[in-house]
Amino acid sequence: GWSCVDVAAEIIKSIRKQYKHADDDDLRKKVSDNLRVCFIKHAHGKAYSNSGTVGMHAKHFIVDDVCTYIGSQNLYVCDLAEWGVIIDDEAQTKKIMEDYWYPMWEVSYL
């Protein structure tokens, strides 16, 4: 598996490919100021009462609080069937954030 630092480094590498002349310090500051990468956690811990564990494999992207992607697509190319959904609707994205995202985020990153 990848660490959160590994994921952030891959994102920075991808941005560098598109913007070859971007200042490295400026790029790192923009990513640090605008991107949060963490492992998603559950408010009830990571185990059920029967000792089974809770896991989350989905990837989540919320862009400017107006559109959302939730799916299994990894940040690297692989020969897997990947599925996801894009919600390009500000009202629905805000509902997802309130009902789904913020509760997870509060116990994961903050």
C-alpha positions as CSV (number, residue, x, y, z in Angstrom):
1,G,0.0,0.0,0.0
2,W,0.9,3.6,-0.4
3,S,1.4,6.1,2.4
4,C,-0.2,9.5,2.3
5,V,3.2,11.0,1.6
6,D,3.5,8.6,-1.4
7,V,0.2,9.8,-2.8
8,A,1.0,13.5,-2.4
9,A,4.4,12.9,-4.1
10,E,2.7,11.2,-7.1
11,I,0.3,14.1,-7.4
12,I,3.2,16.6,-7.3
13,K,5.1,14.5,-10.0
14,S,2.0,14.6,-12.2
15,I,1.6,18.3,-11.9
16,R,5.3,18.8,-12.7
17,K,4.8,16.8,-16.0
18,Q,2.2,19.3,-17.0
19,Y,3.9,22.5,-15.7
20,K,7.6,21.8,-16.3
21,H,8.7,25.4,-15.4
22,A,6.7,25.6,-12.1
23,D,8.8,26.7,-9.2
24,D,9.3,23.7,-6.9
25,D,8.8,25.5,-3.6
26,D,5.7,27.3,-4.9
27,L,4.3,24.0,-6.2
28,R,4.8,22.3,-2.9
29,K,3.2,25.2,-1.0
30,K,0.1,25.2,-3.3
31,V,-0.3,21.4,-2.8
32,S,0.2,21.7,0.9
33,D,-2.3,24.6,1.2
34,N,-4.9,23.0,-1.0
35,L,-4.7,19.2,-0.8
36,R,-5.5,17.0,2.2
37,V,-4.5,13.3,1.9
38,C,-5.3,10.9,4.8
39,F,-6.6,7.5,5.5
40,I,-10.3,7.5,6.1
41,K,-11.4,6.3,9.5
42,H,-14.7,5.4,11.0
43,A,-16.2,7.1,14.1
44,H,-16.8,3.7,15.8
45,G,-13.1,2.7,15.4
46,K,-11.9,0.0,13.0
47,A,-13.5,-3.1,14.4
48,Y,-17.0,-4.5,14.6
49,S,-18.3,-6.1,17.8
50,N,-17.5,-9.6,16.3
51,S,-13.9,-8.5,15.8
52,G,-14.2,-8.0,12.0
53,T,-12.4,-5.0,10.7
54,V,-13.7,-2.0,8.8
55,G,-11.9,-1.0,5.6
56,M,-12.4,1.7,3.0
57,H,-10.9,1.2,-0.5
58,A,-12.8,4.0,-2.2
59,K,-11.0,7.1,-3.5
60,H,-12.7,10.5,-2.9
61,F,-12.1,13.7,-4.7
62,I,-14.1,16.9,-4.0
63,V,-13.2,19.8,-6.2
64,D,-14.0,23.3,-5.0
65,D,-17.1,22.0,-3.2
66,V,-19.0,21.8,-6.4
67,C,-18.2,18.3,-7.9
68,T,-17.3,14.9,-6.5
69,Y,-15.7,11.7,-7.6
70,I,-16.1,8.5,-5.5
71,G,-14.7,5.3,-6.9
72,S,-12.0,2.7,-7.0
73,Q,-9.6,4.3,-9.6
74,N,-6.0,4.3,-8.4
75,L,-3.5,7.0,-9.1
76,Y,-1.4,4.6,-11.1
77,V,-2.1,2.6,-14.2
78,C,-3.0,-1.0,-13.7
79,D,-5.0,-3.7,-15.4
80,L,-7.9,-3.7,-13.0
81,A,-11.6,-3.0,-13.6
82,E,-12.0,0.4,-11.9
83,W,-15.4,2.0,-11.3
84,G,-16.5,5.3,-10.0
85,V,-19.1,8.0,-10.2
86,I,-18.7,11.7,-10.9
87,I,-21.3,14.1,-9.4
88,D,-21.1,17.4,-11.2
89,D,-23.8,19.2,-9.2
90,E,-23.0,21.7,-6.4
91,A,-26.2,21.0,-4.4
92,Q,-25.6,17.2,-4.4
93,T,-21.9,17.6,-3.7
94,K,-22.8,19.8,-0.6
95,K,-25.3,17.1,0.5
96,I,-22.6,14.4,0.1
97,M,-20.2,16.5,2.1
98,E,-22.6,17.1,4.9
99,D,-24.1,13.6,5.2
100,Y,-21.1,11.5,4.2
101,W,-17.8,13.3,3.9
102,Y,-17.6,15.6,7.0
103,P,-18.5,12.8,9.5
104,M,-15.6,10.7,8.2
105,W,-13.2,13.6,7.8
106,E,-13.7,14.7,11.4
107,V,-12.4,11.4,12.7
108,S,-9.8,11.0,10.0
109,Y,-7.8,14.2,9.5
110,L,-8.8,16.7,12.1
